[in-house]
Amino acid sequence: MKIYDKSDRLLLDITPDDNSYRNRAIMGENDLTLYFSLPTHIELPIGAYCRFEGETYTLMRPEQFKMKHNRLFEYTVTFSSSQASAKIWKFRNPVDGRLKFPLTAKPKEHLQMFIDNMNRRDTGWTMGECIDDVEKLISYDHDYCWDALTKIANEFKTEFEFRGKRVSLRKVEYNKSYPLPLSYGRGNGFKPNIGRSNSSDALPVEILFVQGGDRNIDRSKYPKSKTLRAVSNGCLLLPVGATIGYDGEHFEGEDGYNPANARHYAVDDLGLSIRNIDRPLTTMAEDSLDRSDDYPKRVGTISSVVAVNAEKNLYDFIDTSIPPELNYEDYLIGEESMTVVFQSGELAGREFDVKYYHEAKTINGTTKAGRRFEIVPQEIDGVMMPGGTFVPAQTNTYAVFNVMLPDSYIRNDSDKSGAEWDMFKSAVKYLFDNEEKKFSFTGELDGIWAKKDWVNIGGRIILGGYIRFTDANFEPDGVLVRITAIKDYINNPHSPKITLSNETISGSVSSTIKQLGSTDVVIEDNQRAALQFTKRRFRDAKETIEMIEAALSDNFSSRINPIAVETMSLLVGDERLQYQFVAAPGSTEAVAHNIEWLEASKQLHAPAGTIQHLTLGIDSIRPSHQPNEYHYWNVGEFTSSSLQDGSVRYYLYIRAQKQYSGNAGAAEFRLETSSHELEEGDFYWLLCGILNTEYDGERSFATLYGFTEILPGRITADRLLASDGQSYFDMLNAAMKLKDKLMFNTNGDGELRLKGTIVQSQNGIDEAPLGCYRGEYNNETTYFNGDEVTYAESESSPTCSYRCISQTPITGVPPTNTLSWQVTAAGVQGEAGI
């Protein structure tokens, strides 16, 4: 184990004691503890670091040691992962620096504030996946960043996860559809002394009472039934008489819903509680759920802002997306004043009285646009708002209060939407997770068993990874549980101690469930993982040829090596490897499937998918075939163990069942050091790709399924790649990249990005850079030729737009400097508005 200082200078190269270990837990620590001995004393500086399994661990506190005698020092050194920084940095409001403040926002806004705080002291922190839920108020009070993140997770009843400096807010789950089978006994995974413990004496919940919020509720009108109105007490009810199915991940009617795994739930006749209607009531055990943040609302987006009189803090905003039939003035509750609460931007969480104009209106000769809100200024935390930096902005979101919205915002049975249905679904997720007995298992993995196939097993021993645990004595039917904690030994990584639990982690308090379903709807961000291709060198191509010869020599003659080949046609591919990834069983349309080599952690990752084989079982050439004539398999997600030995080359196979019922069989990715025949025993072994040996610290991965055809004037292929992997034309993903100069759809977002673009006049002579708007001028930002900013020299000066004309990057040069900036749009101070 090598230990370096902050400057990457090697300090020590030690041999850790066998007791050295790494300890990881969901929403807990990720630390590396090393025990070692030295003949002399050495003081490791704070900030020293080492790497283990592709992750960097840093020394954050002085080491411990014992001096046995003058020539024997025994050290205990604990290194921490990057997440430990969150425990020493304070959580502040990035806008005004306050340590004590409330914030009402959606999960994504709360998480973004955590990311902003981490980047305040460090760089590279990014947001991962995040659940979607209603806005919730969280009061931060001189918290450390770790405590603030725990508050966020607890408030939204979910978990958080660190993957390096990428932070996600969601249930930590992996391989749920393809769990690793483990049981007690030789050759089955677990060593002796495995134990099960109950986490709670509480009975599983059978009836769940739910209480909703009271905002935007007119007690005199809701609900319409007087009987229900008497029991609602002015709060939102569940949709009376409604039923819905839930499979642990998806609701009935959603894409991916699996009826075979679903449970069904119903609301009582008063709209106060729900129960599982697939099971008879036995204990009548009850629980309750507070959903006071559920109430009818519409979250709108600001389309434009009007600074009526900034000196007097008079600002209006317009939302052109408000539908014609939604005139907020018509839905006011009694004599209450209409208010808005901003959901994002500088005013997030702050509430203001407003005056609303649904249609355009002329006042004192001035015509005001429709769908317009006039904000009534007020003093908040000693500052008059809106004003200064605390002003609304285009694309900020807001919600209107003290209005009784139309019925479609309360309950819409046609698409199961509205506040009542949203609350019902949240309650179903909670009951699904709490209607089984709670327990956990703890055991040590059998190192001999694991080492035999560690390449394929190691990547599945991760926090949140699912295990199908069975035991003939106390779990004969098997139970689906997660890995919630891992203690792996540095010198014996194949035999970690793992905690298996159907527990939902919540700070320091755990609650357990028999079969943990995903209680969160994860925001997909409309972006797939960024496309990445490895560098491809001549030696990789030569090595790949050798491996293909070993795997497919029965279907090809020996290689040829002429100076030139003159031919009319070239077909590259093997008939047995003509399969494609498709959206679902029965589909015939190919979809992109991006297998990645993760250089930092030295792991190969392949996402789950469905393959359609185009030649197996197809004996005749016809214009078309029916989907049921093809073989389909569902392939589970795969992440290899950390492949530290760079001299070993691997085949990536898809091992697929020959015999299966239904429209698709089960299959799995497997890394193998030797080749397989197409048919071995009960499986097809479909060659998917080759992972070459390491060279200059890098590996190359290439897929081998599909084909390439070369005809005169035409090439048929899925993608074209440069040898360095930095430029490509990917027809299957509809993406292309030319190093860092041109990128189209490389993040799966359909966007075209151009860097340093020059446009030329039709005269063929004059050229100018294509402008890039960088927002308001910042004295600490570096600007480049063509960058555009807005800037006001003083609060009383009009705002103007400027373009950087400096041929070299500049920092701290204000836009009023005419040698470096040029005015593109000059603002003029207008008369005070109304």
C-alpha positions in Angstrom: 0.0 0.0 0.0 1.5 3.3 -1.1 0.9 6.5 0.8 1.5 9.9 -0.8 1.5 13.5 0.4 -0.6 16.3 -1.0 2.0 16.9 -3.7 1.8 13.3 -4.9 5.2 12.6 -3.4 5.6 9.0 -2.2 5.9 8.9 1.6 5.6 5.2 2.4 5.2 1.8 0.7 3.9 -0.4 3.5 2.7 -3.9 3.9 -0.6 -3.7 6.0 -1.3 -6.1 8.8 -4.0 -8.7 8.0 -6.4 -6.9 10.4 -6.4 -3.8 8.1 -9.9 -3.2 6.7 -12.3 -0.9 4.9 -15.7 -0.2 6.5 -18.6 1.1 4.5 -22.3 1.6 5.4 -25.4 3.1 3.7 -25.6 6.7 5.0 -22.6 5.9 7.2 -18.8 5.9 7.1 -16.5 4.9 4.3 -13.1 4.7 6.0 -9.9 2.7 5.5 -8.0 1.6 8.6 -4.4 0.4 8.2 -2.4 -1.4 10.8 1.4 -1.6 10.1 4.8 -1.6 11.8 7.9 0.5 11.1 11.4 0.4 12.6 11.4 4.2 12.9 8.9 6.9 13.8 7.3 8.8 10.9 4.7 11.6 11.2 2.2 11.4 8.4 1.0 14.9 7.4 -2.7 15.7 7.3 -3.8 15.4 3.7 -1.7 12.4 2.9 -3.6 9.9 0.9 -3.7 6.3 -0.5 -5.8 4.5 -3.0 -7.7 1.3 -2.6 -10.0 -0.4 -5.1 -9.9 2.7 -7.3 -11.0 5.1 -4.5 -8.9 7.8 -2.8 -8.7 7.9 1.0 -7.3 10.9 2.8 -5.7 11.3 6.2 -7.9 13.9 8.1 -6.6 13.4 11.7 -3.1 12.4 13.1 -2.2 8.7 13.2 -2.1 6.6 16.4 1.0 4.6 17.3 2.6 2.6 20.0 6.3 2.4 20.5 7.1 -1.1 21.6 10.8 -0.2 21.7 13.2 2.1 19.9 13.0 0.0 16.7 9.4 -1.0 16.6 6.5 1.4 16.1 3.0 0.0 15.6 0.7 2.3 13.7 -3.1 2.6 13.4 -4.0 5.0 10.6 -7.5 5.8 9.5 -8.0 7.3 6.0 -11.3 8.8 5.0 -13.1 9.0 1.7 -14.1 12.4 0.2 -17.5 12.3 1.9 -15.9 12.9 5.3 -15.3 16.5 4.3 -19.1 17.0 4.8 -18.6 16.4 8.5 -16.2 19.3 9.0 -17.7 21.9 6.7 -20.7 24.1 7.8 -23.9 24.3 5.8 -24.6 27.9 4.8 -27.2 29.6 2.6 -25.1 30.2 -0.6 -27.0 33.4 -1.3 -26.4 35.4 1.9 -24.2 33.1 4.0 -26.6 32.5 6.8 -26.1 29.5 9.0 -29.6 29.5 10.5 -32.4 29.7 7.9 -35.5 27.8 6.6 -35.9 26.5 3.1 -39.1 25.3 1.5 -38.2 23.5 -1.7 -38.3 20.2 -3.6 -35.6 17.5 -2.9 -33.6 18.6 -5.9 -33.3 22.2 -4.6 -32.3 21.0 -1.1 -29.7 18.7 -2.6 -28.3 21.4 -4.9 -27.7 23.6 -1.9 -25.7 20.8 -0.4 -23.6 20.5 -3.6 -23.1 24.3 -3.6 -21.8 24.2 -0.1 -19.3 21.4 -0.8 -18.1 23.2 -3.9 -17.6 26.3 -1.8 -14.5 24.6 -0.2 -13.6 22.0 -2.9 -14.2 21.4 -6.6 -15.8 18.6 -8.6 -18.9 17.9 -6.5 -21.9 17.0 -8.7 -25.5 15.9 -8.2 -26.5 12.4 -9.1 -30.0 10.9 -9.1 -32.6 12.6 -7.0 -36.2 11.7 -6.0 -39.1 13.9 -6.9 -41.5 14.9 -4.1 -43.5 17.8 -2.9 -41.9 20.9 -1.5 -41.0 20.6 2.2 -39.7 23.0 4.8 -36.4 22.2 6.4 -34.9 24.4 9.0 -31.1 24.5 9.0 -29.5 25.6 12.2 -25.7 25.8 12.3 -25.5 22.3 10.8 -22.5 20.6 9.3 -23.1 19.6 5.7 -23.4 15.9 6.7 -26.1 16.7 9.3 -27.9 18.9 6.7 -27.9 16.1 4.2 -29.2 13.6 6.8 -32.0 16.1 7.6 -32.9 16.2 3.9 -33.0 12.4 3.6 -35.0 12.0 6.8 -37.5 14.7 5.8 -38.2 13.0 2.4 -38.0 9.5 3.9 -35.2 8.3 1.7 -31.5 7.8 1.7 -28.4 9.5 0.3 -25.3 8.0 -1.4 -21.8 9.2 -2.2 -20.0 7.8 -5.3 -16.8 9.7 -5.1 -17.9 13.3 -5.3 -21.3 12.5 -7.0 -24.1 12.7 -4.4 -27.5 11.1 -4.9 -30.7 11.4 -2.9 -32.7 8.2 -3.4 -33.1 4.7 -2.0 -29.7 3.0 -2.5 -30.6 0.0 -4.6 -28.7 -2.1 -7.1 -29.3 -5.5 -8.9 -32.8 -5.7 -7.5 -34.1 -7.5 -10.6 -31.0 -9.8 -10.8 -30.0 -10.4 -7.1 -27.0 -12.5 -6.2 -28.1 -15.9 -4.8 -26.5 -16.7 -1.4 -27.2 -19.3 1.2 -25.5 -21.0 4.1 -23.3 -24.0 3.4 -20.2 -25.0 1.5 -20.1 -23.7 -2.0 -23.2 -21.6 -1.4 -21.6 -18.3 -0.2 -21.7 -17.9 3.6 -19.4 -19.3 6.2 -20.8 -20.7 9.5 -22.2 -18.5 12.3 -24.6 -16.5 10.1 -27.3 -15.0 12.3 -30.7 -13.3 12.0 -32.0 -10.6 14.3 -35.3 -8.8 14.6 -35.1 -5.0 14.3 -38.3 -4.2 16.1 -41.1 -5.8 18.2 -43.7 -3.8 16.3 -46.2 -5.7 14.3 -46.4 -5.3 10.6 -48.8 -2.5 9.6 -52.2 -3.5 8.2 -54.1 -0.2 8.2 -52.4 3.1 7.5 -54.1 6.4 8.4 -53.1 9.4 6.4 -53.6 13.1 7.1 -53.1 15.6 4.3 -52.4 19.3 4.3 -54.9 22.1 4.8 -53.5 24.7 2.4 -55.6 25.7 -0.6 -58.6 24.0 1.0 -62.0 25.8 1.2 -63.7 24.2 4.2 -67.1 25.3 3.0 -66.7 23.5 -0.4 -64.3 20.6 0.1 -65.2 17.8 0.0 -68.5 18.1 -1.8 -70.1 15.5 0.4 -71.2 17.0 3.8 -70.5 13.7 5.5 -66.9 13.7 4.3 -66.6 17.4 5.0 -67.3 16.7 8.6 -64.4 14.2 8.9 -61.9 16.0 6.8 -61.5 18.9 9.2 -60.3 21.1 6.4 -57.6 18.7 5.3 -57.0 16.9 2.1 -58.5 13.4 2.0 -57.5 10.3 0.1 -59.5 9.5 -3.1 -62.5 7.7 -1.5 -63.1 4.2 -3.0 -60.0 4.3 -5.2 -57.7 1.2 -5.7 -54.3 0.9 -7.3 -51.6 -1.7 -7.9 -48.0 -1.3 -7.0 -45.1 -3.7 -7.7 -42.5 -2.1 -5.5 -41.2 0.2 -8.2 -44.0 1.1 -10.5 -47.7 1.9 -10.2 -50.5 0.3 -12.2 -50.6 2.1 -15.6 -46.9 3.2 -15.5 -44.3 1.8 -17.9 -42.5 -1.1 -16.3 -45.4 -2.2 -14.1 -45.2 -5.9 -13.4 -48.6 -7.3 -12.4 -47.1 -10.6 -11.2 -45.2 -8.8 -8.4 -47.9 -6.3 -7.6 -49.9 -5.8 -4.4 -53.2 -3.9 -4.5 -54.4 -1.2 -2.1 -57.7 0.5 -1.5 -59.0 3.7 0.3 -61.7 3.4 2.9 -65.1 5.0 2.5 -64.1 8.1 4.4 -60.8 8.8 2.7 -58.9 8.5 5.9 -56.9 5.2 5.5 -55.6 2.6 3.2 -55.0 -1.2 3.4 -53.7 -4.1 1.3 -56.8 -5.8 -0.2 -54.8 -8.9 -1.3 -54.5 -10.0 2.3 -57.1 -10.5 5.1 -56.9 -8.4 8.2 -55.5 -10.4 11.1 -53.9 -8.2 13.8 -55.6 -4.9 12.7 -52.2 -3.2 13.5 -52.4 0.5 12.6 -49.9 3.2 11.8 -50.2 6.8 10.6 -48.5 9.0 8.0 -48.2 12.7 8.1 -48.6 14.1 4.5 -49.3 17.7 5.5 -47.2 18.9 2.6 -49.8 17.3 0.2 -52.4 19.8 -0.9 -53.9 21.1 -4.2 -51.4 23.3 -6.1 -50.1 24.3 -9.4 -46.3 25.0 -9.7 -45.8 27.6 -12.4 -42.7 28.8 -14.2 -42.0 32.5 -14.7 -41.8 33.5 -18.3 -40.7 37.1 -17.8 -40.0 39.6 -15.0 -40.9 43.3 -15.0 -38.9 45.6 -12.8 -41.6 48.3 -12.3 -39.5 50.4 -9.9 -36.5 48.7 -8.5 -35.8 51.5 -6.0 -39.2 51.0 -4.4 -38.9 47.2 -4.6 -41.7 46.9 -7.1 -41.4 43.8 -9.3 -44.0 41.9 -11.3 -43.7 38.5 -13.0 -45.6 36.9 -15.8 -46.4 33.2 -16.5 -47.8 32.8 -20.0 -48.4 29.1 -19.4 -51.4 29.6 -17.1 -54.4 28.0 -18.9 -57.2 30.3 -20.0 -59.7 28.7 -17.6 -57.5 29.1 -14.5 -58.2 32.7 -13.4 -56.9 32.7 -9.8 -59.1 35.6 -8.8 -62.1 33.4 -9.4 -60.8 30.8 -6.9 -59.9 32.9 -3.9 -60.9 31.4 -0.6 -63.2 33.8 1.3 -61.6 37.1 2.3 -58.1 35.7 2.2 -55.3 37.4 0.3 -53.6 35.6 -2.6 -50.0 34.7 -1.9 -47.2 33.1 -3.9 -44.3 31.0 -2.5 -41.3 30.8 -4.7 -40.0 27.3 -5.2 -36.7 28.1 -6.8 -34.3 31.0 -7.4 -33.1 33.6 -5.0 -36.5 34.0 -3.4 -37.0 30.2 -2.9 -39.2 29.5 0.2 -40.3 33.1 0.7 -44.0 34.0 0.6 -45.4 37.3 -0.7 -48.9 38.8 -1.1 -49.7 39.4 -4.8 -52.3 41.0 -7.0 -53.2 38.9 -10.1 -54.3 40.1 -13.6 -55.6 37.2 -15.7 -56.2 39.3 -18.8 -54.3 42.3 -20.2 -55.4 45.5 -18.5 -54.8 49.2 -19.1 -54.3 51.3 -15.9 -53.6 55.1 -16.1 -52.7 54.7 -19.8 -50.3 51.8 -19.2 -51.2 48.4 -20.6 -50.2 45.5 -18.4 -49.9 42.0 -19.8 -52.2 39.3 -18.7 -51.2 36.3 -16.5 -49.3 38.9 -14.4 -48.6 38.9 -10.7 -47.8 42.1 -8.8 -45.6 41.4 -5.8 -46.2 43.3 -2.6 -42.8 44.1 -1.1 -42.1 43.2 2.5 -39.2 43.1 5.0 -37.7 39.6 5.5 -34.7 39.0 7.7 -34.1 42.7 7.8 -34.0 43.1 4.0 -36.7 44.6 1.8 -37.7 42.0 -0.8 -37.8 41.7 -3.7 -34.7 43.8 -4.2 -31.0 43.6 -4.8 -30.1 40.0 -5.4 -33.4 38.8 -4.0 -35.5 39.2 -7.1 -37.5 36.8 -9.2 -36.0 35.6 -12.5 -37.1 34.0 -15.7 -37.5 30.2 -15.3 -38.0 30.4 -11.5 -40.9 28.4 -10.2 -43.6 29.4 -7.8 -46.9 28.2 -6.3 -50.1 30.1 -5.6 -51.8 29.9 -2.2 -55.2 30.8 -0.6 -57.0 29.7 -3.7 -59.3 26.7 -4.1 -58.1 25.2 -7.4 -60.4 23.4 -9.9 -61.4 19.8 -9.2 -58.8 18.5 -11.8 -56.0 19.7 -9.4 -57.6 17.8 -6.5 -58.7 14.5 -8.0 -58.6 13.4 -11.6 -59.5 9.7 -11.9 -58.9 9.5 -15.7 -55.1 9.7 -15.3 -54.8 9.1 -11.5 -53.5 12.6 -10.9 -54.2 15.5 -8.6 -53.4 16.0 -4.9 -55.6 13.2 -3.6 -54.0 10.6 -5.9 -50.5 11.9 -5.2 -51.1 11.4 -1.4 -52.6 8.0 -2.1 -49.5 6.9 -4.0 -47.2 8.2 -1.3 -49.2 6.2 1.3 -49.0 3.1 -0.8 -45.2 3.2 -1.0 -45.0 3.7 2.8 -47.4 0.7 3.5 -45.6 -1.5 1.0 -42.4 -1.0 2.9 -43.9 -1.5 6.4 -46.4 -4.4 6.1 -43.8 -7.2 6.7 -41.7 -8.3 9.7 -38.4 -6.4 10.1 -35.1 -8.3 10.5 -31.5 -8.5 9.2 -28.7 -11.0 8.6 -25.0 -10.7 9.3 -22.5 -13.1 7.9 -19.0 -13.6 6.4 -18.6 -14.4 2.8 -16.8 -17.7 2.0 -13.5 -16.5 0.5 -12.7 -19.8 -1.3 -16.1 -19.8 -2.9 -16.0 -16.1 -3.8 -12.4 -16.2 -5.2 -13.3 -18.7 -7.9 -15.5 -16.2 -9.6 -14.6 -12.9 -8.0 -14.4 -11.1 -11.3 -18.2 -11.5 -11.7 -19.2 -11.6 -8.0 -17.1 -8.8 -6.6 -18.9 -6.0 -8.5 -22.2 -7.2 -6.9 -20.9 -7.0 -3.3 -21.8 -3.3 -3.1 -23.8 -1.1 -0.7 -27.4 -1.4 -1.8 -26.8 -4.5 -3.8 -29.6 -7.0 -3.6 -29.2 -10.6 -2.4 -31.6 -13.5 -2.7 -30.9 -15.2 0.6 -32.2 -18.8 1.2 -31.8 -21.3 4.0 -33.5 -24.6 4.3 -34.1 -24.0 8.1 -35.4 -20.4 8.4 -35.8 -19.0 4.9 -36.7 -21.9 2.6 -38.6 -19.7 0.2 -35.9 -17.1 0.0 -36.0 -13.4 0.9 -34.8 -10.4 -1.1 -32.5 -8.3 1.1 -30.0 -5.5 0.6 -26.4 -5.2 1.6 -26.4 -2.3 4.1 -22.8 -2.6 5.4 -19.5 -4.1 4.2 -16.3 -4.7 6.1 -13.6 -5.9 3.6 -10.1 -6.8 4.6 -7.2 -5.3 2.7 -5.2 -8.6 2.5 -8.3 -10.8 2.0 -10.8 -8.9 -0.1 -12.6 -12.1 -1.2 -14.0 -12.7 2.3 -15.8 -9.5 3.4 -18.2 -9.4 6.4 -21.6 -8.1 5.1 -24.8 -7.1 6.7 -27.9 -8.1 4.8 -31.0 -6.3 5.7 -34.5 -5.4 4.5 -34.0 -2.1 6.3 -34.6 1.4 5.2 -31.7 3.5 6.6 -32.7 6.7 8.2 -29.8 8.6 9.8 -29.0 6.6 13.0 -32.5 5.0 13.1 -33.2 1.9 11.0 -36.6 0.5 10.0 -36.7 -2.9 8.3 -38.9 -4.3 5.6 -39.3 -7.9 4.3 -39.0 -7.0 0.6 -37.7 -3.5 0.2 -39.4 -1.8 -2.7 -38.3 1.5 -4.2 -40.2 4.1 -2.4 -39.0 6.9 -4.6 -39.7 8.1 -8.1 -36.3 8.9 -9.4 -36.0 11.9 -11.7 -34.5 10.6 -14.9 -33.0 14.1 -15.8 -33.7 13.4 -19.4 -30.0 12.5 -19.7 -28.4 9.1 -20.1 -24.9 8.5 -19.0 -22.4 10.4 -21.2 -21.1 8.4 -24.1 -17.6 7.2 -23.6 -15.3 5.2 -25.8 -11.9 3.9 -24.8 -8.6 4.6 -26.6 -8.0 2.0 -29.3 -4.4 1.3 -30.3 -2.8 -1.0 -32.9 -1.6 -3.4 -30.2 -5.3 -3.7 -28.9 -6.4 -4.6 -32.4 -3.7 -7.3 -32.7 -4.5 -8.7 -29.3 -8.2 -8.7 -30.2 -7.5 -10.7 -33.4 -5.7 -13.3 -31.3 -8.6 -13.6 -28.9 -11.2 -13.8 -31.7 -9.1 -16.6 -33.3 -9.3 -18.6 -30.0 -13.1 -18.0 -29.6 -14.4 -18.3 -33.2 -11.8 -20.3 -35.2 -14.3 -23.0 -35.9 -16.3 -20.7 -38.2 -13.4 -18.9 -40.0 -10.2 -19.9 -41.8 -6.8 -18.6 -40.9 -5.9 -14.9 -41.2 -4.6 -13.4 -44.4 -1.8 -10.8 -44.6 -1.6 -9.3 -48.1 -0.3 -5.9 -49.1 -3.6 -5.0 -50.8 -7.0 -6.5 -51.1 -9.2 -5.8 -54.1 -12.7 -6.9 -53.7 -16.4 -5.9 -54.2 -17.6 -6.7 -50.8 -16.4 -7.1 -47.2 -18.5 -8.6 -44.4 -17.2 -8.3 -40.9 -19.0 -10.3 -38.2 -20.1 -13.8 -37.2 -23.5 -15.2 -37.9 -23.8 -16.5 -34.3 -23.2 -12.9 -32.9 -26.0 -11.3 -34.8 -28.1 -9.9 -31.9 -29.1 -6.5 -30.9 -30.3 -4.7 -27.8 -34.0 -3.7 -28.0 -36.4 -1.8 -25.8 -38.4 -4.8 -24.6 -39.1 -8.5 -25.4 -41.1 -8.5 -28.7 -39.6 -5.3 -30.0 -37.5 -5.3 -33.2 -36.1 -1.8 -33.0 -32.5 -1.5 -31.9 -31.6 0.7 -29.0 -28.3 2.0 -27.8 -26.5 0.0 -25.1 -23.3 1.6 -23.8 -20.8 -0.7 -22.0 -18.2 1.3 -20.2 -14.7 0.7 -18.9 -14.3 2.8 -15.8 -10.7 3.7 -15.7 -10.7 5.3 -12.2 -12.1 2.2 -10.4 -10.8 -0.3 -13.0 -14.3 -1.9 -13.4 -16.3 -2.9 -16.5 -19.9 -1.8 -16.3 -22.8 -3.0 -18.5 -26.3 -1.8 -17.9 -29.3 -4.1 -17.9 -31.1 -4.6 -21.2 -33.0 -6.9 -23.5 -31.4 -8.7 -26.5 -33.0 -10.0 -29.6 -31.0 -12.7 -31.5 -31.5 -12.4 -35.2 -30.2 -15.8 -36.4 -30.7 -18.4 -33.7 -33.7 -20.5 -34.7 -34.2 -18.6 -38.0 -33.8 -21.2 -40.7 -35.3 -19.4 -43.8 -34.7 -16.2 -45.6 -37.9 -14.3 -45.9 -38.8 -10.6 -46.4 -39.8 -10.4 -42.7 -40.3 -12.5 -39.6 -42.7 -12.2 -36.7 -41.3 -11.1 -33.4 -42.3 -14.5 -31.8 -39.9 -16.3 -34.1 -36.9 -14.6 -32.5 -35.2 -15.5 -29.2 -35.2 -12.7 -26.6 -33.4 -12.5 -23.2 -33.4 -10.0 -20.4 -29.8 -9.4 -19.3 -29.1 -8.1 -15.8 -26.9 -5.2 -15.0 -23.3 -6.1 -14.4 -20.3 -4.4 -12.7 -17.1 -6.4 -12.4 -14.8 -6.4 -9.4 -11.9 -4.0 -9.5 -9.5 -5.5 -12.1 -6.2 -4.6 -10.6 -4.1 -7.1 -12.6 -3.6 -5.3 -15.9 -1.9 -8.3 -17.6 -5.1 -10.3 -17.7 -7.4 -10.0 -20.8 -11.1 -10.9 -20.7 -13.9 -12.0 -22.9 -17.3 -10.4 -22.0 -20.1 -13.0 -22.7 -23.8 -13.0 -22.3 -24.7 -16.4 -20.8 -28.3 -17.0 -21.8 -30.7 -19.9 -20.9 -31.5 -22.2 -23.7 -34.9 -23.2 -22.4 -37.3 -20.7 -21.0 -41.0 -20.0 -20.8 -42.7 -16.7 -21.6 -41.6 -14.1 -24.1 -38.0 -13.8 -22.8 -35.4 -15.8 -21.0 -33.0 -14.8 -18.3 -29.4 -14.0 -19.1 -26.3 -12.5 -17.4 -23.1 -10.8 -18.4 -19.9 -12.7 -17.4 -16.2 -11.9 -17.7 -14.1 -14.9 -18.6 -10.4 -15.4 -19.1 -10.9 -18.2 -21.7 -13.3 -18.6 -24.6 -16.5 -20.6 -24.7 -18.4 -22.5 -27.4 -21.7 -21.1 -28.5 -23.6 -24.0 -26.8 -22.4 -25.4 -23.5 -24.8 -27.4 -21.4 -28.0 -25.5 -20.7 -26.7 -22.1 -21.9 -25.8 -20.2 -25.0 -22.6 -18.2 -24.6 -22.9 -15.1 -26.8 -19.6 -13.2 -27.2 -20.3 -9.5 -26.5 -16.9 -7.9 -26.4 -13.2 -8.0 -25.5 -11.4 -6.2 -22.7 -7.8 -5.9 -23.7 -4.8 -5.9 -21.3 -3.5 -2.7 -19.8 -1.0 -0.6 -21.6 0.4 2.7 -20.4 -2.1 2.5 -17.5 -5.2 2.1 -19.8 -7.4 -0.7 -21.0 -9.4 -0.8 -24.2 -12.9 -2.4 -24.6 -14.5 -3.2 -27.9 -17.9 -4.8 -28.7 -18.0 -7.7 -31.1 -21.7 -8.3 -31.8 -23.4 -7.1 -35.0 -21.7 -6.6 -38.3 -20.1 -4.1 -40.7 -20.6 -4.3 -44.4 -18.4 -2.5 -46.9 -19.6 -2.1 -50.5 -18.5 0.2 -53.3 -19.3 3.7 -52.1 -21.1 2.5 -48.9 -20.3 1.4 -45.4 -23.0 -0.1 -43.1 -22.1 0.1 -39.4 -23.4 1.4 -36.1 -20.5 3.7 -35.3 -17.2 5.1 -36.5 -14.5 5.9 -33.9 -11.1 7.6 -33.8 -8.3 5.6 -32.3 -8.1 7.9 -29.2 -11.8 7.5 -28.4 -12.3 11.3 -28.4 -14.0 11.6 -31.7 -16.9 9.4 -33.0 -20.0 9.3 -35.1 -22.5 7.0 -33.4 -25.5 6.4 -35.6 -27.3 4.1 -33.1 -27.2 6.8 -30.4 -27.7 9.6 -32.9 -24.6 11.3 -31.4 -21.3 12.7 -32.6 -18.2 14.3 -31.2 -15.1 15.9 -32.5 -12.8 16.1 -29.5 -14.0 19.1 -27.3 -14.9 21.3 -30.3 -18.2 19.8 -31.4 -20.5 17.6 -29.3 -24.1 16.5 -30.3 -26.2 14.4 -28.0 -23.2 13.1 -26.2 -25.1 13.4 -22.8 -28.3 12.0 -24.3 -30.0 15.4 -24.1 -30.3 16.1 -27.8 -28.2 19.3 -27.5 -25.5 20.6 -29.8 -22.5 22.2 -28.2 -19.9 24.2 -30.1 -16.7 25.5 -28.6 -14.7 28.4 -29.9 -17.0 28.8 -33.0 -16.1 31.3 -35.7 -18.8 32.5 -38.1 -17.9 34.0 -41.5 -19.7 36.5 -43.6 -20.9 35.5 -47.0 -18.2 37.9 -48.4 -15.8 35.1 -47.4 -13.5 37.5 -45.5 -15.0 38.9 -42.3 -15.1 36.6 -39.3 -16.3 36.9 -35.8 -16.7 34.5 -32.8 -20.2 33.1 -32.0 -21.2 34.7 -28.7 -21.8 32.8 -25.5 -23.9 34.5 -22.8 -22.2 34.1 -19.4 -24.8 35.9 -17.3 -24.2 38.9 -15.1 -20.6 40.1 -15.0 -18.5 38.6 -12.2 -15.2 40.3 -11.3 -13.7 36.9 -10.4 -14.7 35.0 -13.6 -12.3 34.6 -16.5 -13.8 35.7 -19.9 -12.8 34.8 -23.4 -13.2 36.4 -26.8 -16.9 36.3 -27.8 -18.3 35.9 -24.2 -21.3 38.1 -23.5 -22.4 39.5 -20.2 -24.9 42.0 -18.7 -23.6 44.8 -16.5 -24.8 47.9 -14.7 -22.1 50.3 -13.5 -24.2 51.3 -10.5 -27.6 50.6 -9.0 -29.0 53.8 -10.7 -27.4 53.0 -14.0 -29.2 51.1 -16.8 -28.2 47.5 -17.5 -26.3 47.0 -20.8 -25.1 44.0 -22.7 -21.4 43.6 -23.6 -19.2 41.3 -25.7 -15.6 40.5 -24.8 -13.3 41.5 -27.7 -10.0 40.8 -26.0 -7.9 38.3 -27.9 -6.6 36.8 -24.6 -8.5 35.6 -21.6 -9.2 38.4 -19.0 -10.2 38.5 -15.4 -11.2 41.5 -13.3 -11.5 43.8 -16.3 -15.0 45.5 -16.1 -17.1 45.8 -19.2 -16.7 49.6 -19.2 -13.1 49.0 -20.4 -13.5 49.7 -24.2 -10.2 47.9 -25.0 -11.6 44.6 -23.9 -15.3 45.0 -24.2 -17.9 46.2 -26.7 -21.4 47.3 -26.0 -23.9 45.2 -27.9 -27.2 46.5 -26.4 -27.3 49.7 -24.4 -29.9 50.0 -21.7 -31.7 53.3 -21.1 -33.2 54.4 -17.8 -36.9 54.6 -18.2 -39.6 56.5 -16.3 -40.9 55.1 -13.0 -43.7 52.6 -13.7 -46.9 52.1 -11.9 
